[in-house]
Amino acid sequence: MVSAKAILVALQALPLCWQDRADPRKPAQYDTIAQAVSAETRDVSEAAEVVALGYSETRFCLRVHEGKWRGKASGPWQVENSGDLTGLGLDETRRSLRAALGIWRRSWQCGPTWADRFTAYAGRGCQTIWPTLEQRVARAKFTRLVIWKEEQQA
């Protein structure tokens, strides 16, 4: 299991959702996300992948996490057609993450690379080059490095 502290450091290394900059609930939200990712993921790579995935989908904006923004998908990982996956509590966050992980763990149809898997998760056609794909892959690499370094220091 990856430590929640290492995941929290990775979350804090990413730019904040601009709407959350002055919100006093942000540290508690990040702590909840870190606990959920620590409890639900298998290893450093998977933890980095879902942090990068959630950040790429919603920037972990509080309004999306708590369900005040409605689109075709819900929750911090923007899972479609899975009921209500919103709420700032640990149980709600873990439920949302488990739904996202279920999809992520089966997202091999386009190939084994992160670019392939991010493409499959997004529901885009295999071999499609799309605007934020490279950013998602770079974010996953960065997040994995931050988590790995933090785990080594523990």
C-alpha positions as CSV (number, residue, x, y, z in Angstrom):
1,M,0.0,0.0,0.0
2,V,1.2,3.5,-0.9
3,S,1.2,5.9,2.0
4,A,-1.4,8.6,2.1
5,K,1.3,11.1,3.0
6,A,3.2,10.4,-0.2
7,I,0.0,10.8,-2.2
8,L,-0.8,14.0,-0.4
9,V,2.6,15.4,-1.3
10,A,1.9,14.6,-5.0
11,L,-1.6,16.3,-4.8
12,Q,0.0,19.4,-3.3
13,A,2.6,19.5,-6.1
14,L,-0.2,20.0,-8.7
15,P,-1.7,23.4,-9.4
16,L,-4.9,24.1,-7.5
17,C,-8.2,24.4,-9.1
18,W,-8.5,28.2,-9.5
19,Q,-11.9,28.3,-7.8
20,D,-10.5,26.5,-4.7
21,R,-7.6,28.8,-4.0
22,A,-9.2,30.6,-1.0
23,D,-11.4,27.7,0.1
24,P,-10.5,26.5,3.6
25,R,-11.9,23.0,2.9
26,K,-9.1,22.3,0.3
27,P,-6.6,20.7,2.7
28,A,-9.3,18.4,4.1
29,Q,-10.4,17.4,0.6
30,Y,-6.8,16.6,-0.4
31,D,-6.4,14.5,2.7
32,T,-9.6,12.6,1.9
33,I,-8.4,11.9,-1.7
34,A,-5.0,10.8,-0.4
35,Q,-6.6,8.4,2.1
36,A,-8.9,7.0,-0.6
37,V,-6.1,6.5,-3.1
38,S,-3.9,4.9,-0.5
39,A,-6.6,2.5,0.5
40,E,-7.8,1.5,-3.0
41,T,-4.7,1.4,-5.2
42,R,-2.2,-1.5,-5.5
43,D,1.1,0.3,-6.0
44,V,2.9,3.5,-6.7
45,S,2.2,3.4,-10.4
46,E,-1.6,2.9,-10.0
47,A,-1.7,5.6,-7.3
48,A,0.0,8.0,-9.7
49,E,-2.2,7.0,-12.5
50,V,-5.5,7.7,-10.7
51,V,-4.2,11.0,-9.2
52,A,-3.2,12.1,-12.7
53,L,-6.5,10.8,-14.0
54,G,-8.6,12.7,-11.5
55,Y,-6.6,15.8,-11.8
56,S,-6.9,15.7,-15.6
57,E,-10.6,15.2,-15.5
58,T,-11.6,17.7,-12.8
59,R,-8.5,19.4,-11.3
60,F,-10.1,18.0,-8.1
61,C,-12.3,21.1,-8.0
62,L,-14.4,21.1,-4.8
63,R,-17.6,21.9,-6.7
64,V,-17.3,18.8,-8.9
65,H,-16.2,16.6,-6.0
66,E,-19.2,17.7,-3.9
67,G,-21.7,17.4,-6.8
68,K,-22.5,21.0,-7.5
69,W,-21.4,20.7,-11.1
70,R,-23.5,18.4,-13.2
71,G,-22.5,17.0,-16.6
72,K,-22.7,13.6,-18.2
73,A,-20.4,12.2,-15.6
74,S,-20.0,12.6,-11.9
75,G,-17.3,12.6,-9.2
76,P,-13.7,13.6,-9.1
77,W,-12.8,11.0,-11.7
78,Q,-15.8,11.9,-14.0
79,V,-17.3,8.4,-14.3
80,E,-20.3,8.2,-16.6
81,N,-23.6,6.5,-15.9
82,S,-22.6,5.2,-12.4
83,G,-25.1,6.9,-10.2
84,D,-24.1,9.5,-7.7
85,L,-20.3,9.5,-7.1
86,T,-20.1,12.8,-5.4
87,G,-19.5,13.9,-1.9
88,L,-16.5,15.1,0.0
89,G,-16.5,12.4,2.6
90,L,-14.1,9.5,2.6
91,D,-16.8,6.9,1.8
92,E,-18.1,8.8,-1.1
93,T,-14.6,9.5,-2.4
94,R,-13.7,5.8,-2.1
95,R,-16.8,4.8,-3.9
96,S,-16.1,7.2,-6.8
97,L,-12.5,6.1,-6.9
98,R,-13.5,2.4,-7.0
99,A,-15.8,3.1,-10.0
100,A,-12.9,4.9,-11.8
101,L,-10.4,2.1,-10.9
102,G,-12.8,-0.5,-12.3
103,I,-12.7,1.3,-15.7
104,W,-9.0,2.1,-15.5
105,R,-8.0,-1.5,-14.7
106,R,-9.9,-2.6,-17.8
107,S,-8.7,0.1,-20.1
108,W,-6.2,-1.9,-22.1
109,Q,-8.2,-2.2,-25.4
110,C,-6.1,0.5,-27.1
111,G,-2.7,-0.8,-25.8
112,P,-0.4,-1.0,-22.8
113,T,1.0,2.5,-22.7
114,W,-0.4,5.3,-20.5
115,A,-1.4,7.2,-23.6
116,D,-3.3,4.2,-24.8
117,R,-5.0,3.7,-21.4
118,F,-5.9,7.4,-21.0
119,T,-7.4,7.3,-24.5
120,A,-9.5,4.3,-23.6
121,Y,-10.6,5.8,-20.3
122,A,-11.7,8.9,-22.1
123,G,-13.8,6.9,-24.5
124,R,-11.9,8.1,-27.5
125,G,-11.0,5.9,-30.5
126,C,-7.7,4.1,-30.3
127,Q,-4.7,5.8,-31.9
128,T,-6.5,9.1,-31.5
129,I,-4.3,12.1,-30.8
130,W,-6.3,14.5,-28.7
131,P,-5.4,17.9,-27.1
132,T,-4.6,17.0,-23.4
133,L,-3.3,13.4,-24.0
134,E,0.4,14.4,-23.7
135,Q,-0.3,16.5,-20.6
136,R,-2.0,13.5,-18.9
137,V,0.9,11.2,-19.6
138,A,3.4,13.8,-18.4
139,R,1.3,14.4,-15.2
140,A,1.2,10.7,-14.5
141,K,5.0,10.4,-14.9
142,F,5.5,13.5,-12.6
143,T,3.1,12.2,-10.0
144,R,4.7,8.8,-10.0
145,L,8.1,10.3,-9.4
146,V,6.8,12.5,-6.6
147,I,5.1,9.6,-4.9
148,W,8.1,7.3,-5.4
149,K,10.5,9.8,-3.9
150,E,8.3,10.4,-0.9
151,E,8.0,6.7,-0.3
152,Q,11.8,6.3,-0.5
153,Q,12.2,8.9,2.2
154,A,9.7,7.3,4.6
